[in-house]
């Protein structure tokens, strides 16, 4: 796939550099040398038959930030906030949570006394998964 994208990137880089030179010359009032060959600064990259590049699945927690958390005994639930790839499916300890158009999600999970492992999983339509385990100690 890298080899199919390379010619398009080279064409794009060439078009950008030629446009930058033309704009710089227009700004400082200089004209191209008399023996220079005029160049059309609008260059379209070649059209290639290639599949669209899919976004990479990711999972980031916003709250809690740390993966090892200590909470007081009075706290029976933990709110988990995060972000993932828009359109991904997210579960917290096996319970599905809603995501918005930007991939943000918020979910609440119950806490047992003492040690808790909470697993947050994001999965996409290609079958890829990303997960984060949070270890919560409740009590003391």
N, CA and C atoms as a LAMMPS dump frame, in Angstrom:
ITEM: TIMESTEP
0
ITEM: NUMBER OF ATOMS
420
ITEM: BOX BOUNDS ff ff ff
-5.0000000000000000e+02 5.0000000000000000e+02
-5.0000000000000000e+02 5.0000000000000000e+02
-5.0000000000000000e+02 5.0000000000000000e+02
ITEM: ATOMS id mol type element x y z
1 1 1 N 0.829 -1.187 0
2 1 2 C 0 0 0
3 1 3 C 0.875 1.253 0
4 2 1 N 2.002 1.17 0.689
5 2 2 C 2.904 2.302 0.764
6 2 3 C 3.4 2.672 -0.624
7 3 1 N 3.585 1.675 -1.492
8 3 2 C 4.105 1.95 -2.817
9 3 3 C 3.067 2.584 -3.728
10 4 1 N 1.804 2.385 -3.453
11 4 2 C 0.756 3.023 -4.255
12 4 3 C 0.556 4.477 -3.848
13 5 1 N 0.788 4.78 -2.618
14 5 2 C 0.581 6.13 -2.124
15 5 3 C 1.771 7.039 -2.459
16 6 1 N 2.953 6.461 -2.562
17 6 2 C 4.165 7.246 -2.779
18 6 3 C 4.092 8.151 -4.013
19 7 1 N 3.673 7.677 -5.182
20 7 2 C 3.612 8.588 -6.341
21 7 3 C 2.635 9.752 -6.134
22 8 1 N 1.546 9.485 -5.456
23 8 2 C 0.581 10.553 -5.192
24 8 3 C 1.177 11.586 -4.251
25 9 1 N 1.915 11.119 -3.254
26 9 2 C 2.548 12.043 -2.318
27 9 3 C 3.633 12.874 -3
28 10 1 N 4.39 12.242 -3.877
29 10 2 C 5.433 12.979 -4.616
30 10 3 C 4.791 14.049 -5.487
31 11 1 N 3.708 13.706 -6.175
32 11 2 C 3.013 14.685 -7.02
33 11 3 C 2.463 15.83 -6.187
34 12 1 N 1.914 15.496 -5.034
35 12 2 C 1.383 16.525 -4.147
36 12 3 C 2.496 17.432 -3.636
37 13 1 N 3.622 16.855 -3.239
38 13 2 C 4.754 17.657 -2.755
39 13 3 C 5.269 18.569 -3.869
40 14 1 N 5.343 18.069 -5.086
41 14 2 C 5.788 18.87 -6.219
42 14 3 C 4.836 20.03 -6.471
43 15 1 N 3.548 19.756 -6.417
44 15 2 C 2.557 20.81 -6.642
45 15 3 C 2.647 21.88 -5.56
46 16 1 N 2.83 21.469 -4.315
47 16 2 C 2.932 22.43 -3.216
48 16 3 C 4.186 23.281 -3.368
49 17 1 N 5.314 22.651 -3.691
50 17 2 C 6.552 23.425 -3.819
51 17 3 C 6.491 24.393 -4.994
52 18 1 N 5.895 23.972 -6.104
53 18 2 C 5.794 24.872 -7.259
54 18 3 C 4.859 26.037 -6.954
55 19 1 N 3.794 25.761 -6.224
56 19 2 C 2.868 26.821 -5.837
57 19 3 C 3.553 27.798 -4.894
58 20 1 N 4.334 27.286 -3.957
59 20 2 C 5.048 28.148 -3.01
60 20 3 C 6.03 29.061 -3.738
61 21 1 N 6.746 28.535 -4.716
62 21 2 C 7.698 29.356 -5.483
63 21 3 C 6.951 30.436 -6.261
64 22 1 N 5.843 30.062 -6.89
65 22 2 C 5.072 31.039 -7.668
66 22 3 C 4.518 32.136 -6.758
67 23 1 N 4.026 31.775 -5.596
68 23 2 C 3.509 32.765 -4.657
69 23 3 C 4.624 33.67 -4.12
70 24 1 N 5.774 33.079 -3.859
71 24 2 C 6.901 33.882 -3.368
72 24 3 C 7.338 34.89 -4.423
73 25 1 N 7.38 34.471 -5.669
74 25 2 C 7.764 35.388 -6.731
75 25 3 C 6.713 36.477 -6.907
76 26 1 N 5.464 36.154 -6.771
77 26 2 C 4.408 37.151 -6.897
78 26 3 C 4.465 38.153 -5.76
79 27 1 N 4.825 37.69 -4.558
80 27 2 C 4.899 38.574 -3.405
81 27 3 C 6.061 39.56 -3.488
82 28 1 N 7.226 39.09 -3.987
83 28 2 C 8.38 40.001 -3.998
84 28 3 C 8.54 40.735 -5.327
85 29 1 N 7.65 40.525 -6.241
86 29 2 C 7.655 41.276 -7.493
87 29 3 C 8.639 40.756 -8.518
88 30 1 N 9.357 39.695 -8.234
89 30 2 C 10.298 39.173 -9.215
90 30 3 C 9.559 38.319 -10.214
91 31 1 N 10.115 38.244 -11.375
92 31 2 C 9.507 37.404 -12.403
93 31 3 C 10.474 36.277 -12.71
94 32 1 N 9.968 35.222 -13.255
95 32 2 C 10.856 34.122 -13.61
96 32 3 C 11.876 34.593 -14.644
97 33 1 N 12.999 33.905 -14.681
98 33 2 C 14.051 34.25 -15.642
99 33 3 C 13.497 34.152 -17.056
100 34 1 N 14.076 34.986 -17.961
101 34 2 C 13.57 35.018 -19.329
102 34 3 C 13.683 33.672 -20.032
103 35 1 N 14.728 32.91 -19.686
104 35 2 C 14.892 31.635 -20.363
105 35 3 C 14.168 30.496 -19.637
106 36 1 N 13.436 30.837 -18.588
107 36 2 C 12.712 29.795 -17.848
108 36 3 C 11.48 29.372 -18.628
109 37 1 N 11.167 28.128 -18.531
110 37 2 C 9.99 27.585 -19.193
111 37 3 C 8.806 27.787 -18.252
112 38 1 N 7.738 28.425 -18.733
113 38 2 C 6.589 28.601 -17.86
114 38 3 C 6.015 27.241 -17.454
115 39 1 N 5.634 27.169 -16.207
116 39 2 C 5.126 25.915 -15.668
117 39 3 C 3.733 26.154 -15.113
118 40 1 N 2.839 25.271 -15.42
119 40 2 C 1.494 25.331 -14.859
120 40 3 C 1.594 24.88 -13.403
121 41 1 N 1.231 25.765 -12.471
122 41 2 C 1.393 25.446 -11.055
123 41 3 C 0.264 24.586 -10.516
124 42 1 N -0.75 24.362 -11.305
125 42 2 C -1.84 23.51 -10.865
126 42 3 C -1.591 22.111 -11.393
127 43 1 N -1.135 21.229 -10.498
128 43 2 C -0.819 19.865 -10.878
129 43 3 C -1.717 18.942 -10.073
130 44 1 N -2.448 18.124 -10.759
131 44 2 C -3.306 17.166 -10.075
132 44 3 C -2.543 15.857 -9.912
133 45 1 N -2.623 15.267 -8.713
134 45 2 C -1.946 13.976 -8.543
135 45 3 C -2.61 12.926 -9.428
136 46 1 N -1.838 11.952 -9.833
137 46 2 C -2.42 10.931 -10.704
138 46 3 C -3.507 10.153 -9.957
139 47 1 N -4.536 9.803 -10.692
140 47 2 C -5.623 9.027 -10.108
141 47 3 C -5.201 7.574 -10.126
142 48 1 N -5.226 6.974 -8.936
143 48 2 C -4.811 5.578 -8.832
144 48 3 C -5.967 4.752 -8.302
145 49 1 N -5.999 3.54 -8.736
146 49 2 C -7.021 2.621 -8.262
147 49 3 C -6.509 2.004 -6.959
148 50 1 N -6.947 2.601 -5.829
149 50 2 C -6.49 2.1 -4.533
150 50 3 C -7.636 2.183 -3.531
151 51 1 N -7.635 1.278 -2.568
152 51 2 C -8.687 1.33 -1.558
153 51 3 C -8.472 2.52 -0.637
154 52 1 N -9.556 2.99 -0.038
155 52 2 C -9.425 4.108 0.892
156 52 3 C -8.696 3.632 2.136
157 53 1 N -7.951 4.52 2.743
158 53 2 C -7.18 4.192 3.934
159 53 3 C -8.119 4.254 5.133
160 54 1 N -8.239 3.166 5.843
161 54 2 C -9.112 3.109 7.01
162 54 3 C -8.403 3.711 8.212
163 55 1 N -9.172 4.349 9.075
164 55 2 C -8.608 4.907 10.288
165 55 3 C -8.252 3.779 11.233
166 56 1 N -7.26 4.031 12.057
167 56 2 C -6.77 3.029 12.988
168 56 3 C -7.559 3.101 14.294
169 57 1 N -7.994 1.968 14.79
170 57 2 C -8.742 1.898 16.041
171 57 3 C -7.844 2.289 17.208
172 58 1 N -8.377 3.093 18.116
173 58 2 C -7.65 3.479 19.319
174 58 3 C -8.633 3.581 20.469
175 59 1 N -8.127 3.619 21.687
176 59 2 C -8.943 3.754 22.886
177 59 3 C -8.13 4.541 23.902
178 60 1 N -8.676 5.679 24.331
179 60 2 C -8.017 6.532 25.315
180 60 3 C -9.003 6.866 26.42
181 61 1 N -8.571 6.711 27.67
182 61 2 C -9.424 7.078 28.792
183 61 3 C -9.115 8.498 29.226
184 62 1 N -10.177 9.269 29.457
185 62 2 C -10.06 10.646 29.911
186 62 3 C -10.25 10.702 31.427
187 63 1 N -11.158 9.847 31.932
188 63 2 C -11.405 9.782 33.369
189 63 3 C -11.787 8.347 33.711
190 64 1 N -11.08 7.676 34.573
191 64 2 C -9.851 8.104 35.23
192 64 3 C -8.673 8.026 34.271
193 65 1 N -7.707 8.883 34.519
194 65 2 C -6.517 8.914 33.673
195 65 3 C -5.587 7.758 34.036
196 66 1 N -5.434 7.519 35.339
197 66 2 C -4.557 6.442 35.805
198 66 3 C -5.254 5.096 35.699
199 67 1 N -4.485 4.052 35.511
200 67 2 C -5.06 2.716 35.423
201 67 3 C -5.094 2.02 36.785
202 68 1 N -4.469 2.601 37.793
203 68 2 C -4.558 2.127 39.17
204 68 3 C -5.198 3.235 39.984
205 69 1 N -6.397 2.959 40.516
206 69 2 C -7.186 3.99 41.192
207 69 3 C -7.591 3.491 42.574
208 70 1 N -7.515 4.39 43.547
209 70 2 C -8.02 4.092 44.881
210 70 3 C -9.179 5.041 45.161
211 71 1 N -10.309 4.458 45.609
212 71 2 C -11.497 5.254 45.909
213 71 3 C -11.974 4.907 47.314
214 72 1 N -12.714 5.825 47.949
215 72 2 C -13.221 5.539 49.294
216 72 3 C -14.315 4.465 49.256
217 73 1 N -14.539 3.838 50.37
218 73 2 C -15.536 2.776 50.486
219 73 3 C -16.933 3.271 50.135
220 74 1 N -17.216 4.547 50.396
221 74 2 C -18.538 5.112 50.099
222 74 3 C -18.831 5.19 48.607
223 75 1 N -17.826 5.091 47.791
224 75 2 C -18.002 5.221 46.343
225 75 3 C -18.34 3.847 45.761
226 76 1 N -19.613 3.629 45.421
227 76 2 C -20.064 2.321 44.937
228 76 3 C -20.043 2.199 43.416
229 77 1 N -19.848 3.33 42.71
230 77 2 C -19.811 3.321 41.25
231 77 3 C -18.644 4.173 40.769
232 78 1 N -18.172 3.857 39.588
233 78 2 C -17.106 4.637 38.966
234 78 3 C -17.566 5.061 37.572
235 79 1 N -17.438 6.35 37.286
236 79 2 C -17.755 6.874 35.959
237 79 3 C -16.489 6.823 35.116
238 80 1 N -16.612 6.279 33.931
239 80 2 C -15.48 6.144 33.016
240 80 3 C -15.797 6.932 31.754
241 81 1 N -14.872 7.822 31.387
242 81 2 C -15.019 8.636 30.167
243 81 3 C -13.818 8.376 29.275
244 82 1 N -14.067 8.383 27.983
245 82 2 C -12.973 8.168 27.055
246 82 3 C -13.35 8.563 25.642
247 83 1 N -12.441 8.244 24.744
248 83 2 C -12.647 8.543 23.327
249 83 3 C -12.042 7.411 22.51
250 84 1 N -12.686 7.124 21.391
251 84 2 C -12.222 6.092 20.475
252 84 3 C -12.552 6.523 19.05
253 85 1 N -12.32 5.657 18.121
254 85 2 C -12.619 5.919 16.722
255 85 3 C -14.125 6.097 16.549
256 86 1 N -14.567 7.176 15.899
257 86 2 C -16.009 7.334 15.669
258 86 3 C -16.582 6.096 14.968
259 87 1 N -17.711 5.637 15.46
260 87 2 C -18.342 4.454 14.896
261 87 3 C -17.942 3.156 15.58
262 88 1 N -16.949 3.204 16.479
263 88 2 C -16.542 1.999 17.196
264 88 3 C -17.583 1.646 18.249
265 89 1 N -17.611 0.388 18.619
266 89 2 C -18.501 -0.096 19.675
267 89 3 C -17.676 -0.204 20.948
268 90 1 N -18.211 0.34 22.058
269 90 2 C -17.482 0.354 23.322
270 90 3 C -18.27 -0.388 24.382
271 91 1 N -17.558 -1.185 25.176
272 91 2 C -18.175 -1.842 26.325
273 91 3 C -17.303 -1.609 27.558
274 92 1 N -17.979 -1.496 28.696
275 92 2 C -17.305 -1.368 29.984
276 92 3 C -17.768 -2.544 30.817
277 93 1 N -16.837 -3.429 31.149
278 93 2 C -17.148 -4.678 31.858
279 93 3 C -18.268 -5.449 31.173
280 94 1 N -18.276 -5.467 29.85
281 94 2 C -19.245 -6.235 29.089
282 94 3 C -20.542 -5.516 28.775
283 95 1 N -20.751 -4.337 29.386
284 95 2 C -21.97 -3.566 29.114
285 95 3 C -21.694 -2.525 28.034
286 96 1 N -22.499 -2.526 26.976
287 96 2 C -22.31 -1.563 25.889
288 96 3 C -22.634 -0.15 26.363
289 97 1 N -21.842 0.809 25.896
290 97 2 C -22.098 2.22 26.184
291 97 3 C -22.205 2.972 24.863
292 98 1 N -22.95 4.064 24.882
293 98 2 C -23.14 4.876 23.677
294 98 3 C -21.905 5.721 23.402
295 99 1 N -21.626 5.92 22.104
296 99 2 C -20.573 6.841 21.674
297 99 3 C -21.218 7.931 20.828
298 100 1 N -20.623 9.129 20.847
299 100 2 C -21.164 10.195 20.007
300 100 3 C -20.462 10.199 18.655
301 101 1 N -20.751 11.202 17.824
302 101 2 C -20.193 11.274 16.468
303 101 3 C -18.682 11.438 16.435
304 102 1 N -18.096 11.911 17.542
305 102 2 C -16.646 12.08 17.607
306 102 3 C -15.959 10.907 18.298
307 103 1 N -16.722 9.915 18.756
308 103 2 C -16.131 8.755 19.42
309 103 3 C -16.032 8.897 20.932
310 104 1 N -16.598 9.972 21.51
311 104 2 C -16.58 10.155 22.962
312 104 3 C -17.602 9.219 23.595
313 105 1 N -17.279 8.727 24.793
314 105 2 C -18.218 7.873 25.504
315 105 3 C -18.111 8.107 27.011
316 106 1 N -19.198 7.782 27.713
317 106 2 C -19.264 7.86 29.168
318 106 3 C -20.062 6.659 29.639
319 107 1 N -19.544 5.977 30.663
320 107 2 C -20.248 4.835 31.225
321 107 3 C -20.009 4.752 32.717
322 108 1 N -20.912 4.085 33.396
323 108 2 C -20.807 3.913 34.843
324 108 3 C -20.789 2.427 35.14
325 109 1 N -19.916 2.018 36.045
326 109 2 C -19.849 0.618 36.438
327 109 3 C -19.852 0.505 37.952
328 110 1 N -20.461 -0.555 38.452
329 110 2 C -20.526 -0.798 39.892
330 110 3 C -19.178 -1.31 40.392
331 111 1 N -18.872 -0.963 41.641
332 111 2 C -17.621 -1.395 42.262
333 111 3 C -17.908 -2.333 43.416
334 112 1 N -17.141 -3.413 43.488
335 112 2 C -17.177 -4.299 44.643
336 112 3 C -16.237 -3.729 45.701
337 113 1 N -16.396 -4.187 46.943
338 113 2 C -15.436 -3.79 47.966
339 113 3 C -14.085 -4.389 47.627
340 114 1 N -13.059 -3.692 48.009
341 114 2 C -11.661 -4.081 47.785
342 114 3 C -11.275 -3.951 46.312
343 115 1 N -10.732 -5.017 45.718
344 115 2 C -10.134 -4.931 44.379
345 115 3 C -11.165 -5.143 43.268
346 116 1 N -11.063 -4.318 42.227
347 116 2 C -11.913 -4.407 41.043
348 116 3 C -11.038 -4.277 39.8
349 117 1 N -11.296 -5.125 38.829
350 117 2 C -10.676 -4.939 37.518
351 117 3 C -11.798 -4.598 36.549
352 118 1 N -11.685 -3.44 35.914
353 118 2 C -12.684 -2.974 34.959
354 118 3 C -12.029 -2.993 33.582
355 119 1 N -12.669 -3.677 32.65
356 119 2 C -12.112 -3.793 31.306
357 119 3 C -12.968 -2.968 30.349
358 120 1 N -12.311 -2.031 29.662
359 120 2 C -12.963 -1.198 28.651
360 120 3 C -12.47 -1.688 27.293
361 121 1 N -13.414 -2.006 26.406
362 121 2 C -13.07 -2.558 25.09
363 121 3 C -13.73 -1.722 24.001
364 122 1 N -12.948 -1.373 22.99
365 122 2 C -13.474 -0.728 21.78
366 122 3 C -13.225 -1.687 20.621
367 123 1 N -14.217 -1.832 19.738
368 123 2 C -14.033 -2.68 18.565
369 123 3 C -14.637 -1.991 17.346
370 124 1 N -14.03 -2.259 16.2
371 124 2 C -14.518 -1.64 14.965
372 124 3 C -15.187 -2.686 14.082
373 125 1 N -15.692 -2.245 12.94
374 125 2 C -16.409 -3.14 12.043
375 125 3 C -15.493 -4.101 11.287
376 126 1 N -14.185 -3.944 11.436
377 126 2 C -13.221 -4.852 10.819
378 126 3 C -12.821 -5.988 11.758
379 127 1 N -13.357 -5.96 13.001
380 127 2 C -13.023 -6.995 13.977
381 127 3 C -11.829 -6.655 14.85
382 128 1 N -11.258 -5.473 14.685
383 128 2 C -10.132 -5.061 15.525
384 128 3 C -10.641 -4.674 16.905
385 129 1 N -9.809 -4.889 17.915
386 129 2 C -10.166 -4.519 19.279
387 129 3 C -9.012 -3.805 19.956
388 130 1 N -9.377 -2.859 20.831
389 130 2 C -8.413 -2.196 21.709
390 130 3 C -9.023 -2.252 23.097
391 131 1 N -8.213 -2.569 24.101
392 131 2 C -8.769 -2.622 25.443
393 131 3 C -7.815 -2.036 26.471
394 132 1 N -8.405 -1.583 27.558
395 132 2 C -7.657 -1.031 28.682
396 132 3 C -8.269 -1.611 29.946
397 133 1 N -7.43 -2.082 30.849
398 133 2 C -7.885 -2.56 32.147
399 133 3 C -7.569 -1.514 33.197
400 134 1 N -8.568 -1.234 34.029
401 134 2 C -8.402 -0.295 35.136
402 134 3 C -8.521 -1.105 36.421
403 135 1 N -7.589 -0.908 37.335
404 135 2 C -7.613 -1.607 38.611
405 135 3 C -8.018 -0.607 39.678
406 136 1 N -9.173 -0.87 40.29
407 136 2 C -9.741 0.054 41.28
408 136 3 C -9.776 -0.638 42.634
409 137 1 N -9.206 0.029 43.638
410 137 2 C -9.273 -0.466 45
411 137 3 C -10.283 0.388 45.754
412 138 1 N -11.295 -0.261 46.282
413 138 2 C -12.348 0.441 47.007
414 138 3 C -12.279 0.034 48.47
415 139 1 N -12.184 1.002 49.315
416 139 2 C -12.159 0.718 50.739
417 139 3 C -10.993 1.391 51.429
418 140 1 N -10.742 0.921 52.644
419 140 2 C -9.655 1.416 53.495
420 140 3 C -10.072 2.573 54.335
